[in-house]
Amino acid sequence: MEIDKTRKISDLTVEEFQSLFNINPNQEYEYGLKGLAKILSCSRSKASQVKSSGILDDAISQNGGHIMIDKKLALELYHQHSSKRKKK
């Protein structure tokens, strides 16, 4: 979407304003342990434990210290694991 550079910010629509900052409300990824904690609604230490357990390995991509988490897949895997634990 191309925005007229002479246009006032106050005249932009929400969508146009978001496009200026590459804000995507439907973002499918979170980043880092803070992002994982946000997805799981838990503390960063609990998020670190879950990540280390291997439950979410298919949803997490890591390159060095950079972690990228697929939100939808992470929640699916976490709920599958939780339901298996309850059945035992």
Summary of the structure (lengths in Angstrom):
residues: 88
radius of gyration: 18.0
end to end distance: 52.4
largest distance: 63.8
contacts: 192
relative contact order: 0.13
helix: 56%
strand: 14%
